Amino acid sequence: MERLDKILASQGAKSRKDVKEIIKSGRIAVNGKTVRDCAAKISENDKVSLDGTVVDLKKHIYIMLNKPQGIVSASNSKSEKTVVELVPNSLFRSGLFPAGRLDKDTVGFVLITDDGDFAHRILSPKNHIIKTYEARLANALTEEQRMMLQNGITLSDGTTCKESKVRIIEDGSEPLVEIQICEGKYHQIKRMFAAVDNKVTFLKRTKMGDLELDETLKPGECREITSEELLIIQNGKNF
């Protein structure tokens, strides 16, 4: 059981103060009865409505963002725009953070949530949730280099990466490759290709687990992830 004002404030962009005013004005009903007491206790089984419209109470929210370049993967920043700032008011709630960071110049799928336990499950290397990227390279990739990357390469500072999967999408002098990893070390993919004397010139995350980025989302746009899609993310554990 939680206070009515607290649980309503957790559902969106309205402040606790604004929610208190809404409740006191008689616009909130619980199980069909108007409630003006901000401290009234409710459970997840109670039916809450605002101005006659049922409020879909959710303990947590999960958002898919198509991150554009130039945006930092952080909850807040004093000097730069963050992924959380791209979340519209209709989906915003306090405590949002990106579950896994993308570099400022990397684009694609960022999962934003307020569920720390879920984020830990999908980001922990021991759980082997696969993250899929497309990378444009400065130079051709040999079969020997591809196998070095797949077998678990050691970076220039001695950091060892787990096994990955690398597939060439477009061959040539500046190939486009797909790479899948289950870790999230600092600048990992760029450092992996640097370790085989290559350079990433463009990087996009296309999938988390088995859930693909919704290509109808334009850069900077986002939408809520369904409960079915959350399972698809968690099931993506094998290359």
Helices and strands as residue ranges (DSSP letters): E 2-3, H 4-9, H 16-24, E 28-30, E 33-34, E 41-42, E 48-50, E 53-54, E 62-67, G 84-86, E 97-98, E 107-113, H 116-123, G 125-127, E 131-137, H 143-150, E 165-170, E 176-181, H 188-194, E 200-208, E 211-212, E 222-224, H 227-235
